[in-house]
């Protein structure tokens, strides 16, 4: 039996976006608690200089995903305000 494929932060976010969420759902979106905990653990380990190379790559995926969602939420706010 093969193990289930690992779902990345981008898998989770793109699944959410593919569901065609309402603008308010985009603004309210947060990662599932288990992914938030994983990101926090990676940041903690980074501060302690204890990350493996693969963990560092995973941490940068979280940072890029956070940057993307911040931009998406800002654009959604502009659209809702009628300024976009």
QUILINZI-V190191 format. One record per backbone hydrogen bond with DSSP energy under -0.5 kcal/mol. NH is the residue of the N-H (numbers start at 1). CO is the residue of the C=O. Records with the same first field share a line. If there is no record, write none. Layout:
NH: CO, CO
This chain:
8: 6
12: 8
13: 9
14: 10
15: 11
16: 12
17: 13
18: 14
19: 15, 16
20: 17
25: 22
26: 22
27: 23
28: 24
29: 25, 26
35: 32
36: 32
37: 33
38: 34
39: 35
40: 36
41: 37
42: 38
43: 39
44: 40
45: 41
46: 42
47: 43
48: 44
49: 46
50: 45
56: 52
57: 53
58: 54
59: 55
60: 56
61: 57
62: 58
63: 59
64: 60
65: 61
66: 62
67: 63
68: 64
69: 65
70: 66
71: 67
72: 68
73: 69
74: 70
75: 71
76: 72
77: 73
78: 74
79: 75
80: 76
81: 77
82: 78, 79
83: 78
84: 78
